[in-house]
Structures are given as C-alpha cells and as structure tokens.
Amino acid sequence: MIKRILFLLALFPFIFIVSPSIGGIYRYIDERGVIHFTNCPRDPNFKLYIPESKEDLNEEGNGDRPLSTFFSKDSNQFDHLIYEFSKKYGVDFALIKAIIRAESGFNPTAISRKGARGLMQLMPETALRMNVNNIFDPRENIEGGVRYFKYLLSLFNNDLRLSLAAYNAGENIVSELRAIPPYQETIDYIRRVWRYYQLYKQ
C-alpha cells in the first residue's frame, strides 16, 4: 500500500505535463489511503488541491472578490436549487452555476469589500428589490440572483455580455454606455464566467 502511494506521488508532477487543467488539480484520498488526482472531478469527494490560477482564489486584494474563507471551486451542493430556479425563470442552468462560481466560489456566507453577499453576491438594495429577506440563505439568494439576472437579460435584449457586465458593474452604467464599461475587473469577470459556462455546458 505504501509503495503504491509513493508511486502515485512520484507520478504527480507529470500530471501537469500530460493533462491540460480545466479547473485546477483536485485530490481525493479513499478509504484505503490511496491518493487520487484529477483535473475534471466527477465525484464530490474530490477537493481542490492546486488552483488553476490566482483568479480562482477568493483572496483579499483581487478586485472585489469575496473576503471569505476558501470554498470548493466546483461544487454540486446547490445544483438542485440552481436547477429549480433556472427552470422557473428560464435561465440556463450552466450559466447560473458559472456566475455563482465566479461570484462566491459556492460560499453562501461570502461578503465582498463593497458589501455584496451570499452565493450570487447580491447587494443589499438588489436583494430588497428581488424580495430576498435572508440574503445568506442559499435558496433565497439563488432565487433573487436568478430573478435579477433574468431582469438584466430582458433589459439588455438577451445580450449575455451586457447582462453579465451589468451584474458586475451595475445596470446604470451599462444602460448609459450601451456597452461593456472599460473596467478591467468587469472584462475579466465576463471572461471568467464565460470560461466556467463552457465548462459546465459540457
């Protein structure tokens, strides 16, 4: 058993050479003590071991990303709620999951420096508009976020890029410009959500 573990650890550096990472490297230690690695986790027992890049870390000093403890970057924990409300409001499941991953890393208690809160990082005033009473409750937060994003899609004629820009930078500035604001944070945010969206669509 020990020899097998040592053998796997010896092979670990080559994972980066032979496997293109989509969302970082994940690790799982089974009941026999065998260590498993993957870049495309299909089992919830896998936990993120090495992130894809710095932008995949919820850490202070990275734009307005949540100031929170580190959470899994690819979780199925809230899929039932995402499915329920994506169906209710007619918004793609994969898109909502991508937004949640980009916004909070699936951390229901995440709080950003600007005061956005919960899984979908709703500002308190937006939560109020969307009839969210408990902003940290996953069900209420996801429904409020999906409902708000549906509103943005309607506001911007189903233009996904403008709707994402408005979700990040605010609907007023996007409505005024009728274009993506020239903010690097917003540009990076759209790219990040789009990357996760393509991943979940698979």
N, C-alpha and C positions, 0 to 999 in steps of 0.2 A: 504493500500500500504506500509506504513512504517513498519507495523507488518511483512509483507511478506519479506521485505528487511532484517529486523533484524533476521527473521527466517533463511534466506539463509546464512547470515553472521555467525550465530550460528552453522550452519552445516558445514561451510567452513573447519575447522580444520580436520574434519573426511574424507575429500576428500583424504588426504594423506594416510589414512589408508585403505580405500576401493577401491581406484583407483590407479593402478600402473601407474606412469607417464612415458610417452614415450619421450616427448619433453618439459617438464615443464608444469606449470599451466597457462592457458590463461583466460582472463576475458573480458566480454563484458557487457556494460550497455545499455539496449534497450531504446526505446523512452518513455516507461512508468516508467523508473527509476529502473527496475528490473535488478539485477546483476546476470549474468550467468557465470559459471566456467566450464572449460573442460580441459582435457589433450590431446585431439585429435581434434583440431579445424578444422571444415569444412567450416566455414564462415569467410570471410576476415575481418569482424568486430571484431573478437576476436584478442586481443593483448596479447603478453606475459606479464604475471603478476609476476610469480616467475620462474626463470630459472631452468632447470634440474640440472645443476651443474655449477661450476665456469668456466669450459671449454666452456660453452655456452655463456659466456660474452665476448664481444670484449673489453678487458681492457688491459691497459699497464702492462707489466711485465709478460705476459703469452706467452712465446715463441716469435714467430714472428707474432702473430695475429695482425690484422689491428689496427692502432691507429686511432680511428674514433668515431663518436657519435654512440650510441646504435641503432641498427635497428632491425626490426622484425626477429625472427629466423625461421619463417615458412611463406613464402610469395608466393602468386600466381602471383604477379605483372609481373614477367618476364617469366611466363610459355610459352607464345606464342613464344618468342624468343628462349627459350631453346628447344621447340618442333621443331621449324623451322630448327635450326642448328644441332640438334641431328639427325634429319631425313636426312639433307643434307650430313653430314659426317659419318653417320652410327654408332653413339654412343648412348648408352642407355639414354633416357630422364631422368630417375630416377637417374642415375649416375652423369650426369652433374648437376642436381639440388642439389644433395648431395655435390658435390665439391664446388658449389657456396656457399651453406650454411656454409660449413666448412671454406672456404677461407675468406668470407667477411660478412656473415650474411645478404646477399642480400643488402648490402650498395654499391651503384655504385660509391661512392666517397671515399671508403676506401683506406688508404695508410698504408703499414706496415713499420716497422723500417728499413727494408732492401730495401725499395723502390718499392715493388710490389704494383700494383694499380688496382682499379676497382673491379667489381663483381668477376672476376675469378683470381684476384691478379696476373696480368701479370707483369713481369719485363719489363722495357722499351726496353731492347735489344730483348726480346722474342716477344714483341708487334711489333717491327720493322720487325723481321723475318716473322711474320704472317700477314704483311701488314695492321696493325692497325694504323690508323692515329690519332684518338682521343681515347685515352686509357680509358677515363671516360665515353664514350658513351656506354650505355648498349648493343646496337646491335653490335657495332664493338668489344667490349670487349668479349662478349659471343662467337661471331664467332671466334675471334682469339684464345680464350681459348679452344674451342671445336676442332678447327683445330689443335692446338698444342697437345692436348691430343690424338687425332687420330694419329698424328705422333708418339707419345710415344708408343701407343699400337702397331703400326707397328714395331717400333724399338725393342720392347721387346716381340715380337711374341704373342701379345694379352694377355700377363701376366698382369692381372689387378693390382696385388700388386706391381710389379716392376714399372709399369707405374705411379701409384699413388706416389710411393717413388720418382720417377724421377721428378714428378710435384712439389713435396715439396722440395726435397733436391738438385735437379739438375740432368740432364741426364748424365753428365760426370762421376760423382761419382758412379752412379748406373751401367753405362756401364762398368766401370773399375772393380767393385766388382762382377757384375752379381748377385747381391743380394741386399736386403734392407740394407742400411747403418745403423750402430749401433748408430743411433741418437734417443734419446727418443722422441724428437719432431716429427720426421718422423714416428716412430712407433705409437705414439698417433694419429697422423694425419690420418694414414691409418685406424686405428680402428674407428676414429670419422666419416670419410667418409663412411666406411662400414656400420656403425650403421644407418646413415641417408639414405643410399642407400636402406637398408632393409625396412626402414620406408616408403620411397616414392614408393617402389615397391608394397606396399600393396594397 
